Structure formats: C-alpha cells, structure tokens
Amino acid sequence: MGGQNLTEANWLQAVNMLPSLHELHLSENALDRLPPSLPFVNLTSLFVLDLSKNQFNSSIPQWLFNLTSLTILDLSFNSFQGTIPYNFVNLRNLEHLDLSENPYITGNLPSSLGNHCKLKTLSLKSTNIGGNIDGFLDNFSTCLNNSLESLDLSLNKLVGNIPDSLGRLESLRYLNLYCNSFWGSIPPSIGNLSSLQHLDLSFNEMNETIPLSLGQLSELVILDLSANSWRGVITETQLMNLTRLEDFVLTTYTVHSLVFIVMYNWVPPFRLKTLELENCLIGPKFPVWLQVQNELTYVNLKNVRISDTIPEEWFSKISQLTDLDLSNNQITGKLLQQLVYPNVKFIDLSHNYFKGPIPVWLAKNLVELHLKNNSFAGPIPSNIGDLMPSLQILDLSENLLSGKIPLSIQKMKDLKILCLKSNQLSGKLPYHWNKLQNLKVVDISYNHLHGKIPRSMGFLSFLSILVLSNNHFYGEIPSTLQHCSLWSIDLSGNHLSGNLPSWIGTDILILRLRSNLFNGIIPREWCIFSLLHILDIAQNNLFGGIPDCLNHLTNLVYSNNIDQYDSLDLIYIEKAIIVTKGRELQYDTTLKYVKTIDLSGNNLTGIIPDEITSLKGLGTLNLSMNHLTGKIPDNIGNLRWLETLDLSNNNISGPIPKSMSSLTSLAHLNLSFNNLTGRIPSGNQLQTLNDASIYEGNPSLCGSPLLAKCPGDETSDEPNFIGGSSEDKYGGDDFERLWFYVCVGFGFVVGFWSVCGTLLVKKSWRHCYFRFCDDIKDRIALIIALKVVRWKRKLGLEKN
C-alpha cells in the first residue's frame, strides 16, 4: 500500500465509509504521516489499531485518545517523537500497548501509565525514556484486579532502585529490564511473583546481593542477571525451588564477588539448557550440581576458579552442545580423545592446565576452537581438517605441540585466523595456501620451523597479519606477498636475506624485520607508508643513509592514532616485544598505541636527516650501533612525545642541542660512545636523567653529571650548574630562590588566615573549636588517669 501521501481528506473518507470498524491494521505500509486531527470519535467500535512498522515521525496525535474502546494499540517500529502523552489515561480499556522501537520518544516514564488496570502487556522497549519506575509501579500495584502479565522496559535510560511495589504485580509472567541503569538489589518482594516465567535484569548496574526470595519463583524458566556487579553468596535456598528453570545466566563484572556456597553433592531440581556463570566463584571443585546437567546446549564457566579435573563422562553427556567456554580456570587432566559434537560451534578451553594430546573430536559445524595456553603435547591431529572443516578460528598457541603443521588444514576453507605460536612445531610450512582464501591472520611465531616462506601465501588476498617471527626461515621474502592486504608483517628473528622489499603496500601499520640477514639500503618507497607506526629493522646488515623523506610518515608526524585494528573485528590480539626505554617490553592490547623507529645494529652511514624531527608523534627512536656522522639535528626538541632516544655507538659529533631539554616526555636517553663536544645542556626532563653512563665515551663532553668540568668551572667550589654563563647561572639561582621564599610566605599566610581568620570572624565556629579542644584535653586526661590506675594495680601499689 503506497500510503505515504494520504491526506486528511483521504483519512476522513476512509473513516466515514467504515463507521462500525472493529479492527484497523495498517502495519508495514511505509506510511510517514498522520493527520493532526480526525473525527475518530465516531469509531466507537474500534478495538484494535495497528500502525506498527511504518515511518511516522511526528508526535503521537491527540485524536488517538478519543478511541476509548481500544483494547489493542500497536505503534511500534516507527519514529514517533516527544514524550508519552498523559492522555493515555483516557484509554481505560487498553489491554495491550506497544510503543517499542521508537527511539525518539523521550522524557521520563509517566506514572499515569500505571493507572491502566486492565493492561495485560506493555512494551516500551528501545525508546529513549528515563527516570525511575517507582511511581509507575506504585500506581499499578494499587489496582484491585491487576492483570499485567508482560512488562518490557528494556534498552532505555531508566535509573534507580527497583521498588518493592514490583512484588504486587502478581500476574506478571514476563519482566524485561535489560540494558538500563538500575542499581542496588532485587527487592525481596520478587518472591510474590509466583507466575513469573521470564526475568531479565542483564546489563544494568545492580551491585548488591540477590535475595533468598528469588528461590520462590517456581514457574521461572529463563533467569538472566548477567553483566552486573553482584556480590554476596548464592546458596541452595535461591535455587532449590526453581524446578522449571532452563536458562540460568548470572555473570558479574567484579571478579569473584559473587560466591556459590552449595553443598558439593547437592543435586538440583532443574535441568538446564543454558548455563552462564562467568566471573562467579564456583571452585575449586567441579560440583555435582553441574555434573548432573546433561541437557546443556550453552555453557559459560569462564573464570570461575575451578582447579579440579572434569569427569570425562561429563563431556560425553553434553553431546548436543553448541557453545562451551571453560577458559581462565585451572582445570587439569586430559580430555576424552574421541567425541562427536554434531551441533557445537564454539569451544574455548584456553588458559587452563589441560594436558595430553589434542582431542580428536568430530565437530563438523565447529566455527571456533580456542585451546590457547595449556599443556597440550604431541602433534596436531593429521586429520583435523576432516574433523572440523567449518573452522574459522583455530588457536592452539602457547602449548607444547610438536611435529609438522598438518596438510589437512587446507580443507578448512572458511578459516580466518590460524594461531599456532609458542609451540615446538618443526618442519616446513605447507606449500599450498591458495585454498584458504578467507584467511586474515597467520601467527606461527616462536616455533622451530625452517625453510623458505611459500610463494603460495601470495594467493591469500585477504591476509592482513603475518607473524612468522622467531623461527629458522631463510631466503628472500616472496614478492607474491604484495598481492595480500597486509597491514602487519613480523618476520623478525629468522635468517631471511636479500634486499628489503620495496613492494610493500601503503596500508602497512607494523613492519618488523629485525634480527635477520637483510642487506642493501632502506627503500625510499617506504616513505609513503602514511599509516606506519612501528618500523623495526634493527640488527641486520643494512648500509647507506637514512632516507630524508621520513617526514611523509603521516601517522608518526601526528600524535593521533589511526585505529585500523578494529576494522577487522577479530578476536586475535597481536603481541610483539618492542625494545624501548632500554629494555624489551611485550605489548598486546596497547600495541596499536606504540610509535617507534628502530634502525639500530646496522651499518648505516651519513647524517641524521633533519626531516626526522618532523615525527612529533614518535615515542621511540633508536639509531644506535651504526656509523652515523654529522651532528644531532638542532630541532630534536620538536619530538615532544619522545620517550626513548638512543644514538649511542655512532660517530656523531658537535654539541648536544639545547632544544633537547624540551623533550619533556623523555625517560631513556643514551648518547654514549660518540664524538660529542661541549657542555651538557640541562633543564626540564634532562635534570632527572643524571646517569653519567648516558654520556660516557664522549671525551670532549663536560658538565654534570660527568666529573669533567667545563672551562670556567674550575675556579668555583659551588655546585656545577649547567648551561649559560656564570652571571646567568647565579642570577637564575637568585631568581629561583626569591620565588621559592615568596611562595612559602604566601602559602603560610593563606593557610594561617584561612583557619584563624575564620575563627575570629565566625563566633559559633570559635566556640565549637575551643569546645572541641576542651573535650580532647579531658579525654587525654581521663585516658592518662586510667592508665596510671591500671599500672598501679599491676604493680600492687594501690591500697585494698
């Protein structure tokens, strides 16, 4: 129905033709306009009006409230604006009111809606209403024959405590308060809702205990209290009468603040299908009440501090499983080797102490398998691609796996993330990668792999992250990789050789090729890497000069962060060890904020180009252990975010620029073993870097913190103030001393008169102050007297 252009005359004509209409359904017609006024008052027989799923964008028209016979009014999935009108009280026969999915309805929840005593269902889901619900529920609770069965206030901005009057809605079967800002506890009166079947308080700010009366909800089927900050304990009392419970979801943001204190052998009356207790404290044992749940399809026991073995038969009982998350515990033991999970899509057993071989589970529909950070040993099953052909994420990192990477991985045509890092894998990489067209991440770092990087990896057109560091690969980087969508390349710690590749794409963010055998020059083509924030090509055999076009590295020129990481929407988090602040630091989630250039340990020659001082967003600059000459650029102070500067072990000459004192973020400096001359500048951050080893190996440097004095300092026994002439030195010292005394005096005056001045002006405060002093004096005297008496008794000095 193309009703977008219905005029008021058209509406009038339609109404006059249907004077005895009972139901009017106009949903899903793309209507965008309602007339401001209509004589709908003549439609006294209209019981049902459905205007849902249109495009109305005005306020709710007043003529609707003349339809006093309405029992069902559905205005959902529109764009009505403004507040909910008070005139809804006119529709006293309403039984079903749906205003959900109108995001432009604002204001507080009107308490007048609680006057509809005949209302059975009310949905205000995903509007934009706020305020508390006290008055609204209080009005409902006063109805003699309250019949409200379904209340949905989810996805709003409601706040405050949930009032005790909720317990008077005794007919309520469905209550959804998901995603608001309620706090406190569930009112104890919740136990009066004997018909309640669905309760959702998830994603709020509930921060108190869960009442014992929750256990009285014997009809409850779905209980979702997730994503809050619950505290206290859960005992059998809250669970023993929930005989119909199927979905039990209770997670907390505050780790282990909610403790399950349940007898180990207690057998519950319910059989769950969904169980989610993330961050609750259930361990250390794997309790019987969990072992007997054999109808589970969704299990999340992440970080519940279980340090027990899980009975092998439990895994075989839950064969209908779709999701299993037991990560971040201390679960020990082995897993059953052969199981069939026809429906499972997600398994996460990472960060535990599982040992033994990788289980050979037949899971044709499994999408994600996370076994990271355990003690699994032995080879990866050779037929893993046949057992789990639908895998999109395979993470077996940080285990004790050995042997070769199985060729059957090529059968996982939907694979997006392959993470096998930190194991003991050996052999060569599989040669044929062209079948894995969806692969975005390959991380096989920290293993014992050798051979050349296969050219077939160039067929992975969606490959974004390639991490093969700390293996034994040799040969050149295949040029076919230019066909990938790479924005992070880490091939460090291998035996790769040849020239640095000039074909790398302009989307590169991280380029780490350190500790290899590369030679040649740094390609000028790299200067167009506008997104690059980590460049690490240290410890190679590079020669030539530093390109004078580095000022085109836009992401290092500015201090903002171009966050391309989130665009992939990946679970994978890249880790890297970065040499900064004089030591090796591992970064993971914060890696995207690191901005570094490390060219150390090569054979680079020539000067340090002035263009490098344009990289104002740079955090680490390491040019040490090269053969650089010339002077330190005068504008080095422009690098205001620089935290690490290492120019040691070069042939740099000339004075240290005074602008270096402008590096207020500098935490690590090394200028040792060069040919620097003159006085060491001081001021700002350089005052704190007073380690003489920073400047050692520069025989022509003088001044603090070195013992060598500069010309003109020998005749003075005063402390060695650095920088400027003798006259400036003492003049500056007197000036600073003067300001010190002025500030101390001013502080004393302000402190003294803020207290004493108040007592002089304010008589009542003066009396209170002296009364307080008298009280303190009396208390001290009393305490001393009691102590004296007590000691006399102990020493037998007091007369009987």
C-alpha positions in Angstrom: 0.0 0.0 0.0 1.6 3.3 -1.1 0.1 5.4 1.7 2.8 7.9 2.2 0.7 10.7 0.7 -2.6 10.1 2.3 -4.2 13.4 3.0 -6.6 14.3 5.8 -9.4 14.1 3.3 -8.4 10.6 2.4 -8.4 9.6 6.0 -11.8 11.2 6.6 -13.3 9.4 3.6 -12.0 6.1 4.8 -13.3 6.7 8.3 -16.8 7.7 7.1 -17.0 4.5 5.0 -16.2 2.3 8.0 -18.2 3.7 10.9 -18.6 0.3 12.7 -15.0 -0.9 12.2 -13.6 -3.2 14.9 -10.0 -3.7 13.7 -7.7 -1.5 11.6 -4.4 -2.9 10.6 -2.0 -0.6 8.7 1.3 -2.1 9.6 4.2 -2.3 7.1 2.9 0.2 4.6 5.7 2.8 4.7 3.2 5.4 5.9 5.0 8.5 7.1 2.2 11.0 8.0 -0.7 11.0 10.4 -3.3 13.8 10.2 -3.2 16.1 13.3 -6.9 15.8 13.9 -9.6 13.4 12.8 -13.2 12.7 14.0 -12.2 9.2 15.1 -14.5 9.7 18.0 -17.2 8.2 15.7 -15.3 4.9 15.7 -16.7 3.8 19.0 -16.4 0.2 17.9 -12.7 0.2 17.1 -11.0 -2.3 19.4 -7.7 -2.9 17.6 -5.4 -0.3 15.9 -2.2 -1.4 14.4 0.1 1.3 12.9 3.4 -0.6 13.5 6.4 -0.8 11.2 5.8 2.4 9.3 7.7 5.7 9.1 5.6 8.0 11.3 7.9 10.7 12.6 5.6 13.2 14.4 4.4 13.3 18.0 1.6 10.8 18.9 -1.6 12.5 17.7 -4.2 13.6 20.2 -7.2 12.1 18.3 -5.9 8.6 19.2 -7.1 9.2 22.8 -10.7 9.6 21.7 -10.7 5.9 20.7 -11.9 4.9 24.1 -12.9 1.4 23.1 -9.4 0.4 22.1 -8.1 -2.8 23.7 -5.0 -3.2 21.5 -2.8 -0.3 20.3 0.4 -1.0 18.5 2.6 1.9 17.5 5.9 0.0 17.5 8.8 0.3 15.0 8.2 3.9 14.0 9.9 7.2 14.7 7.3 9.0 16.9 8.8 11.9 18.8 8.3 13.7 22.1 7.1 12.5 25.4 4.5 9.8 26.1 1.2 11.9 26.5 -0.7 11.9 29.7 -3.9 11.4 27.7 -3.2 7.7 27.6 -5.3 7.6 30.8 -8.4 8.1 28.5 -7.9 4.6 27.0 -9.1 2.8 30.1 -10.0 -0.4 28.2 -6.4 -0.9 26.9 -5.1 -4.4 27.4 -2.1 -4.3 25.0 0.0 -1.2 24.4 3.2 -1.4 22.3 5.4 1.7 21.8 8.6 -0.3 21.4 11.3 0.6 18.9 10.5 4.3 18.8 14.0 5.8 19.6 12.8 9.4 19.5 10.3 9.1 22.4 11.9 10.9 25.3 11.1 12.1 28.8 10.5 10.2 32.0 8.3 7.1 32.3 4.9 8.6 33.1 3.4 7.2 36.3 -0.1 7.7 34.7 0.5 4.6 32.6 0.2 2.6 35.8 -3.5 3.6 36.0 -4.4 1.2 33.3 -5.7 -1.6 35.5 -6.8 -3.7 32.5 -3.4 -3.7 30.8 -2.0 -7.1 30.2 1.0 -6.3 28.1 3.1 -3.1 28.0 6.2 -2.7 25.9 8.3 0.4 25.8 11.4 -1.4 24.6 14.1 0.7 22.9 12.5 4.0 23.3 14.6 6.7 25.0 12.7 7.2 28.2 14.4 7.8 31.5 13.7 8.5 35.2 12.8 5.9 37.8 9.9 3.5 37.8 8.7 4.0 41.4 5.5 6.0 40.7 4.6 3.9 37.6 4.8 0.6 39.6 3.1 2.2 42.7 0.1 3.1 40.5 -0.1 -0.4 39.1 0.1 -2.0 42.5 -3.0 -0.1 43.6 -5.3 -1.7 41.1 -7.7 -4.1 42.8 -7.6 -6.5 39.9 -4.2 -6.1 38.5 -3.8 -8.2 35.3 -0.4 -7.1 33.9 1.3 -10.2 32.5 4.1 -8.8 30.4 6.3 -5.7 31.0 9.2 -4.8 28.7 11.2 -1.7 29.6 14.4 -2.8 28.1 17.0 -0.7 26.2 16.1 2.6 27.9 17.7 5.1 30.3 15.8 4.1 33.5 17.6 4.6 36.8 17.4 4.0 40.5 16.4 1.1 42.7 13.8 -1.4 41.7 10.9 -0.6 44.1 9.4 -3.1 46.5 6.0 -2.5 44.8 7.1 -4.7 42.0 6.1 -7.7 44.1 2.4 -6.6 43.9 2.2 -7.4 40.2 1.2 -11.0 41.0 0.0 -11.8 37.5 3.3 -11.0 35.9 4.8 -13.7 33.7 7.4 -11.7 31.7 9.6 -9.0 33.0 12.4 -7.5 30.9 14.5 -4.6 32.3 17.6 -5.4 30.2 20.1 -2.6 29.4 19.1 0.2 31.8 20.9 1.8 34.7 19.1 0.2 37.7 21.3 -0.3 40.8 21.0 -1.8 44.2 19.4 -5.2 44.8 16.4 -7.1 43.6 13.5 -6.3 46.0 12.7 -9.2 48.4 9.1 -8.9 47.2 10.2 -10.6 44.0 9.2 -13.9 45.6 5.5 -12.9 45.4 5.6 -13.1 41.6 4.5 -16.7 41.6 3.6 -16.8 37.9 6.9 -15.2 36.6 8.4 -17.3 33.8 11.0 -14.9 32.3 13.2 -12.4 34.3 15.8 -10.3 32.6 17.8 -7.8 34.6 21.0 -8.1 32.5 23.3 -5.1 31.6 22.4 -2.9 34.5 24.3 -1.6 37.4 23.0 -3.9 40.1 25.6 -4.0 42.8 24.0 -5.7 45.9 23.1 -9.2 46.9 20.5 -11.5 45.3 17.6 -12.1 47.8 16.7 -15.5 49.1 13.1 -14.9 47.9 14.3 -15.5 44.3 14.1 -19.2 45.1 10.3 -18.9 45.4 9.8 -18.4 41.7 8.8 -21.9 41.0 7.5 -21.2 37.5 10.7 -19.4 36.3 12.1 -20.8 33.0 14.5 -18.0 32.0 16.7 -16.1 34.5 19.2 -13.6 33.1 21.1 -11.5 35.6 24.2 -11.1 33.6 26.6 -8.1 33.2 26.0 -6.5 36.6 28.2 -6.2 39.7 26.6 -8.6 42.0 28.1 -9.5 45.4 27.3 -11.9 48.2 26.5 -15.6 48.1 24.3 -18.0 46.2 23.1 -21.0 48.2 20.7 -23.9 47.6 17.9 -21.6 49.0 17.9 -19.4 46.0 17.9 -22.4 43.6 16.1 -25.4 45.2 12.6 -24.5 44.2 13.4 -23.4 40.6 12.1 -26.7 39.2 11.3 -25.4 35.7 14.5 -23.4 35.2 16.1 -23.9 31.8 18.3 -20.8 31.2 20.4 -19.7 34.1 22.6 -16.7 33.2 24.4 -14.9 36.1 27.6 -13.0 35.4 29.3 -10.2 37.3 31.8 -7.5 36.3 33.5 -7.6 39.7 35.6 -10.8 39.6 34.6 -13.4 42.2 32.4 -11.0 44.2 29.5 -13.5 44.0 30.3 -16.8 45.6 28.3 -20.1 45.2 28.2 -21.8 48.5 26.4 -25.1 47.6 27.0 -28.5 49.1 29.3 -30.5 46.8 26.8 -33.4 46.5 23.7 -31.3 46.1 21.5 -32.3 43.2 19.3 -29.5 41.9 15.7 -30.0 40.8 16.2 -28.4 37.3 17.7 -29.5 34.1 19.4 -26.6 32.4 19.8 -25.9 28.7 21.8 -22.6 29.1 24.3 -22.1 31.9 26.4 -18.9 32.1 28.2 -18.0 35.4 31.3 -16.0 34.2 33.4 -14.4 36.9 31.4 -16.0 39.8 33.3 -18.1 42.3 32.3 -21.7 42.0 35.5 -23.7 42.5 37.8 -25.1 43.5 35.8 -28.4 42.9 33.7 -29.1 39.9 30.4 -29.6 41.8 27.9 -32.3 41.4 25.1 -29.9 40.6 27.0 -29.0 37.4 28.0 -32.6 36.7 24.3 -33.8 36.6 23.3 -31.2 33.9 23.1 -33.4 30.9 20.8 -31.4 28.6 23.1 -28.3 28.3 23.5 -26.7 24.9 25.3 -23.5 26.0 27.9 -23.5 28.8 30.0 -20.5 30.0 32.0 -21.2 33.1 34.8 -18.7 32.3 37.0 -17.6 35.2 35.0 -19.4 38.0 38.2 -20.6 39.7 37.7 -24.4 39.1 41.0 -26.1 39.8 39.7 -29.7 39.6 39.6 -32.3 36.9 36.3 -32.5 35.0 34.9 -36.0 34.7 35.4 -37.4 31.2 31.9 -38.7 31.1 30.5 -35.2 31.5 31.9 -34.2 28.1 30.1 -37.2 26.6 26.8 -36.3 28.3 26.5 -32.9 26.6 26.8 -34.1 23.1 24.0 -31.6 22.0 26.3 -28.7 22.9 26.6 -25.6 20.7 28.8 -23.4 22.9 31.4 -24.4 25.6 33.6 -21.9 27.4 35.7 -23.1 30.3 38.6 -20.7 29.8 40.6 -18.9 32.5 40.4 -21.5 35.2 43.0 -24.0 36.5 41.3 -27.2 35.2 43.6 -30.1 35.0 43.7 -33.6 33.4 43.2 -35.0 30.0 40.2 -34.8 27.6 38.4 -37.7 26.0 40.1 -38.3 22.7 37.1 -39.2 20.6 33.8 -37.4 20.9 31.0 -36.5 18.5 29.6 -33.0 18.7 27.3 -32.6 15.7 25.9 -29.1 16.8 28.9 -27.4 18.6 30.0 -24.1 17.1 32.2 -22.6 19.8 34.8 -24.3 22.2 37.1 -22.3 24.4 39.3 -24.2 26.9 42.2 -21.7 26.9 44.2 -20.6 30.0 43.9 -23.9 31.9 46.2 -26.8 32.7 44.8 -29.4 30.3 47.5 -31.9 29.1 47.9 -34.8 26.8 47.3 -34.8 23.0 44.8 -32.5 21.2 41.4 -34.3 21.3 40.2 -35.8 18.1 36.6 -34.6 18.2 34.3 -34.9 15.3 32.7 -31.5 15.1 31.6 -30.7 11.5 29.9 -27.4 12.5 32.6 -26.1 14.9 33.4 -22.5 14.0 35.9 -21.5 16.8 38.4 -23.7 18.7 40.5 -22.0 21.4 42.9 -24.2 23.3 45.5 -21.5 24.0 47.8 -21.5 27.0 47.5 -25.1 28.2 49.9 -28.0 28.3 48.7 -30.0 25.3 51.5 -32.0 23.8 52.2 -34.2 20.8 51.3 -33.5 17.2 48.3 -31.6 15.9 45.9 -34.4 14.6 46.8 -35.0 11.0 43.1 -35.2 10.0 42.0 -32.0 11.9 40.7 -30.5 8.6 38.4 -33.5 8.1 37.1 -33.4 11.7 36.5 -29.7 11.8 36.1 -28.5 8.2 33.9 -25.4 9.2 36.5 -23.8 11.5 37.0 -20.1 11.1 39.3 -19.6 14.2 41.9 -22.2 15.2 44.0 -21.1 18.2 46.4 -23.7 19.6 49.1 -21.2 20.7 51.2 -21.4 23.9 51.2 -25.2 24.3 53.8 -28.0 23.9 52.8 -29.2 20.5 55.4 -30.7 18.2 55.6 -32.2 14.8 54.6 -30.7 11.5 51.7 -28.5 10.6 49.2 -30.9 9.1 48.3 -30.6 5.4 44.6 -31.2 6.1 44.4 -27.6 7.4 43.9 -26.7 3.7 40.4 -28.2 3.9 39.3 -25.5 6.3 38.1 -23.3 3.5 36.4 -20.8 5.9 39.4 -20.4 8.1 40.1 -16.7 9.1 42.6 -17.0 12.0 45.3 -19.5 12.3 47.3 -19.1 15.5 49.9 -21.7 16.4 52.5 -19.5 18.1 54.8 -20.5 21.0 54.9 -24.3 20.5 57.6 -26.7 19.4 56.4 -27.2 15.8 59.1 -28.2 13.3 59.4 -28.9 9.6 58.4 -26.6 6.8 55.3 -24.5 6.2 52.7 -26.3 3.9 53.3 -25.3 0.3 49.7 -24.9 -0.8 47.8 -22.0 0.8 45.7 -21.0 -2.2 42.6 -22.9 -0.9 42.4 -20.7 2.3 41.0 -17.7 0.6 39.4 -16.3 3.7 42.5 -16.3 5.9 43.2 -13.0 7.5 45.7 -13.8 10.3 48.6 -16.3 10.3 50.7 -16.3 13.5 53.1 -19.2 13.8 55.8 -17.4 15.7 58.2 -18.8 18.3 58.4 -22.3 16.9 61.2 -24.4 15.2 60.0 -24.1 11.6 62.5 -23.8 8.8 62.7 -23.5 5.0 61.5 -20.7 2.8 58.3 -18.8 3.1 56.0 -20.3 0.4 55.2 -18.2 -2.6 51.6 -19.6 -2.5 50.9 -17.3 0.5 50.6 -14.6 -2.1 47.2 -16.1 -3.0 45.8 -15.1 0.4 44.3 -11.8 -0.9 42.6 -11.1 2.5 45.7 -11.8 4.6 46.2 -8.8 6.9 48.5 -10.0 9.7 51.5 -12.3 9.0 53.6 -13.2 12.0 56.4 -15.8 11.4 58.9 -14.4 13.9 61.5 -16.4 15.9 61.8 -19.4 13.6 64.5 -20.5 11.3 63.2 -19.3 7.9 65.7 -18.4 5.3 65.8 -17.0 1.8 64.1 -13.9 0.5 60.6 -12.6 1.3 58.5 -13.8 -1.6 57.3 -10.9 -3.8 53.9 -12.6 -4.2 53.0 -11.2 -0.8 52.4 -7.9 -2.5 49.0 -9.3 -3.6 47.9 -9.7 0.1 46.2 -6.9 2.1 48.9 -6.9 4.7 49.0 -4.2 7.4 51.2 -6.0 9.9 54.3 -8.0 8.9 56.5 -9.5 11.6 59.3 -11.8 10.3 61.9 -10.9 13.0 64.3 -13.4 14.5 64.9 -15.5 11.4 67.6 -16.0 8.8 66.0 -14.1 5.9 68.3 -12.4 3.5 68.3 -10.2 0.4 67.2 -6.7 -0.1 64.4 -5.1 1.9 61.2 -5.4 -0.2 60.1 -2.1 -1.9 56.8 -3.6 -3.0 55.1 -3.5 0.4 51.6 -1.9 0.2 50.8 1.5 1.6 48.3 0.2 4.2 51.1 -1.2 6.3 51.0 -0.3 10.0 53.6 -2.6 11.6 56.8 -3.7 9.8 59.2 -5.8 11.9 62.1 -7.4 10.2 64.7 -7.2 12.9 67.4 -9.8 13.6 67.7 -11.2 10.1 70.4 -11.1 7.4 68.9 -8.4 5.2 71.4 -6.1 3.3 71.1 -3.2 0.9 69.6 0.2 1.6 66.4 1.3 3.2 63.9 1.8 0.2 62.7 5.3 -0.4 59.4 3.8 -1.3 58.8 3.2 2.4 58.4 6.9 2.9 54.8 6.7 1.6 53.7 4.5 4.4 51.3 7.1 5.8 49.8 4.7 8.4 53.0 3.1 9.6 53.6 3.4 13.4 56.1 0.6 14.1 59.2 0.3 11.9 61.8 -2.2 13.3 64.6 -3.3 11.0 67.3 -3.4 13.7 70.2 -6.0 13.7 70.6 -6.6 10.0 73.4 -5.8 7.5 71.9 -2.6 6.0 74.1 0.2 4.7 73.6 3.5 3.1 71.9 6.5 4.6 68.7 7.2 6.5 66.1 8.4 3.9 65.5 12.1 4.1 61.8 11.6 3.3 60.7 10.2 6.6 58.6 13.3 7.3 56.0 11.7 5.0 55.2 9.0 7.6 52.0 10.8 8.5 51.0 8.6 11.4 54.3 9.4 13.1 54.1 13.1 12.4 50.9 13.5 14.4 50.0 12.1 17.8 46.6 10.8 16.8 46.0 7.1 16.4 44.6 5.7 13.2 42.7 2.7 14.6 42.6 0.2 11.7 42.7 -2.7 14.1 39.0 -2.6 15.0 38.0 -2.7 11.3 38.8 -6.4 11.1 36.6 -7.2 14.1 38.9 -10.0 15.1 39.3 -11.9 18.4 43.0 -12.2 17.7 45.3 -9.7 19.5 48.8 -9.3 18.1 51.7 -9.4 20.5 55.2 -8.0 20.0 58.3 -7.5 22.0 59.5 -3.9 21.5 62.9 -2.6 22.5 62.1 0.7 24.3 63.2 2.5 27.4 66.4 0.5 27.4 64.7 -2.9 27.7 62.5 -5.4 26.0 58.8 -4.8 26.7 55.9 -7.0 25.5 52.8 -5.2 24.1 49.5 -6.7 23.2 46.3 -4.7 23.5 48.3 -1.5 23.7 50.5 -2.3 20.7 48.3 -0.1 18.5 49.5 2.9 20.5 53.2 2.2 20.2 55.1 4.5 17.8 58.7 3.5 17.2 61.5 3.6 14.7 64.4 1.2 15.4 67.3 1.1 12.9 69.9 0.0 15.4 72.6 -2.6 14.8 73.2 -2.0 11.1 75.9 -0.3 9.0 74.1 2.9 8.2 76.2 5.9 7.3 75.7 9.6 6.7 73.9 12.2 8.8 70.7 12.1 10.8 68.3 13.9 8.4 66.6 17.0 9.8 63.3 15.6 8.4 63.3 13.0 11.2 62.5 15.9 13.7 59.1 16.3 12.0 57.9 13.0 13.5 56.3 14.7 16.5 54.2 11.6 17.4 57.2 9.3 17.7 57.7 7.6 21.1 61.0 5.7 20.5 63.9 6.5 18.2 66.8 4.1 18.2 69.7 4.7 15.8 72.4 3.1 17.9 75.3 0.9 16.8 75.6 2.3 13.3 78.2 4.5 11.6 76.3 7.8 11.6 78.2 11.0 11.4 77.4 14.7 11.5 75.6 16.3 14.4 72.3 15.8 16.3 69.6 17.9 14.5 69.1 21.2 16.2 65.3 20.7 16.2 65.4 17.4 18.0 63.3 19.1 20.7 60.3 19.0 18.3 59.8 15.4 19.1 57.7 16.3 22.1 56.3 12.8 22.7 59.6 11.0 22.5 60.2 8.7 25.5 63.3 6.9 24.3 66.2 8.3 22.3 69.3 6.1 21.7 72.1 7.4 19.4 74.9 5.5 21.1 77.8 3.8 19.4 78.0 6.1 16.3 80.4 8.8 15.1 78.1 11.7 15.8 80.0 14.9 16.6 79.3 18.5 17.7 77.4 19.8 20.7 74.3 18.4 22.2 71.5 20.7 21.0 69.9 22.9 23.8 66.5 22.0 22.3 66.9 18.5 23.8 65.8 19.9 27.1 62.4 20.4 25.5 61.8 16.7 25.4 59.6 16.7 28.4 58.5 13.0 27.9 62.0 11.6 27.7 62.5 8.7 30.0 65.5 6.9 28.5 68.5 8.7 26.8 71.7 7.1 25.5 74.3 9.3 23.7 77.3 7.2 24.8 80.4 6.4 22.6 80.2 9.2 20.1 82.3 12.3 19.5 80.1 14.9 21.1 81.6 18.0 22.5 80.9 20.9 24.8 78.7 21.4 27.8 75.8 19.0 28.5 72.6 21.0 28.5 70.2 21.0 31.4 66.7 21.8 32.3 63.3 20.1 32.3 63.5 16.4 31.8 67.2 16.3 31.4 67.5 17.3 35.1 66.2 13.8 36.0 68.5 11.9 33.6 71.6 12.3 35.7 73.3 9.0 35.0 76.8 9.6 33.8 76.7 6.4 31.6 74.3 8.3 29.2 77.3 10.4 28.1 80.3 8.1 28.6 82.7 7.6 25.7 82.5 11.2 24.7 85.8 12.6 25.9 85.1 16.2 24.9 81.8 16.5 26.8 81.8 18.3 30.1 79.4 19.3 32.9 77.0 17.4 35.2 76.5 14.5 35.5 80.1 13.9 34.2 83.0 14.6 36.5 84.8 16.6 33.8 84.3 20.3 34.4 83.7 22.8 31.6 86.1 25.8 31.0 85.3 28.5 33.6 84.0 26.0 36.2 87.4 25.1 37.7 87.7 28.1 40.0 84.3 27.6 41.6 83.6 25.4 44.5 79.9 25.8 44.0 77.8 23.0 42.6 78.2 22.7 38.9 75.2 24.5 37.4 75.0 23.7 33.8 74.3 26.0 30.8 74.8 29.7 30.2 77.4 32.0 31.6 78.5 32.4 35.2 76.4 35.5 35.5 73.3 33.8 34.2 73.9 30.9 36.5 73.9 32.9 39.7 71.3 35.3 38.5 69.0 32.4 37.7 69.7 30.8 41.0 68.8 34.0 43.0 65.7 34.4 41.0 64.5 30.9 41.7 65.4 31.3 45.4 63.4 34.5 45.5 60.3 32.8 44.0 60.7 29.9 46.5 60.6 32.2 49.5 57.7 34.2 48.1 55.6 31.1 47.5 56.4 29.7 51.0 55.4 33.0 52.6 52.3 33.3 50.6 51.3 29.7 51.4 51.8 30.3 55.1 49.7 33.4 55.1 46.9 31.8 53.2 47.0 28.7 55.4 47.2 30.6 58.7 44.4 33.1 57.9 42.1 30.5 56.3 41.9 28.8 59.7 42.5 31.6 62.3 40.7 34.2 60.3 37.6 32.0 60.2 37.7 31.5 63.9 38.0 35.3 64.5 35.1 36.1 62.2 32.7 33.3 63.0 31.7 33.2 66.7 29.8 29.9 66.6 32.8 28.2 64.9 35.2 29.7 67.5 33.1 28.2 70.3 32.9 24.8 68.6 36.6 24.8 68.1 37.5 25.6 71.7 34.8 23.2 73.0 36.5 20.5 70.8 39.9 21.4 72.3 38.4 21.1 75.8 36.9 17.7 75.0 40.2 16.4 73.6 42.0 17.7 76.7 39.5 16.0 79.0 39.7 12.7 77.1 43.5 12.7 77.2 43.5 13.4 80.9 41.0 10.6 81.5 43.0 8.1 79.5 46.2 9.1 81.4 44.4 8.7 84.7 43.0 5.2 83.8 46.4 4.1 82.6 48.0 5.2 85.9 45.4 3.3 87.9 45.9 0.2 85.8 49.7 0.3 86.2 49.3 0.8 90.0 47.1 -2.3 90.2 49.6 -4.3 88.2 52.5 -3.2 90.4 50.5 -3.7 93.6 50.7 -0.1 94.7 47.0 0.7 95.1 45.6 0.1 98.6 42.9 -2.5 99.1 
